[in-house]
Amino acid sequence: SMVGFFLQSFCLWAAFSIPNFHGTNGQWQVALCLVLSAVAAGSHSIGYRPIYVEASPDHAGAISGVGNTIASLASVLGPITIGSSVQQQQHDGDDGGKQS
């Protein structure tokens, strides 16, 4: 699981670093890095999926559902939190369009 995330981050870093590498265009290298990053993103589930079955084979589906629900909360709460934070910052710094 950790290896997948590290590989994904390395590939994304490399994809954005390659265009500046030795002044080459590097289009196929960037495409390869993005594909490897997508493969690594999909491979992270290999690490934690078997834990559900090992912990309780009879209730693996229910445990997986609860775990995925908790993990998905970040997808819902993240944008809400960031949106309210940005809105608060804009409100605090907003002078009504008046320039001093």
Helices and strands as residue ranges (DSSP letters): H 2-17, G 18-20, H 27-42, H 45-55, G 57-59, H 60-93
